[in-house]
Amino acid sequence: MIAFLKAIPFGALLAVIIALFMGSGGATGGMLNIFQVDVNFPEYGINFDFYWSWMLFLGGTFLAFVFILMMDD
């Protein structure tokens, strides 16, 4: 369980980095389904957008989870 919780930030980071490069080039990634997320909170002066893919997040989290399990003694 702890290994899975440790893997979640790595999966999110991998998803954001790969989706950034693919999404900014206009690609949707096919089955990866890369889409643009707009975060807008005008009362706090927050307005930004980023690219995201749930399939990349799940795949990256699984990959990091396996690596963390392999490193455990």
Secondary structure, DSSP 8 states (H G I E B T S, - for coil): -HHHHHHHHHHHHHHHHHHHHHHHTT---GGG--EEEEEEETTTTEEEEEEE-HHHHHHHHHHHHHHHHHH--
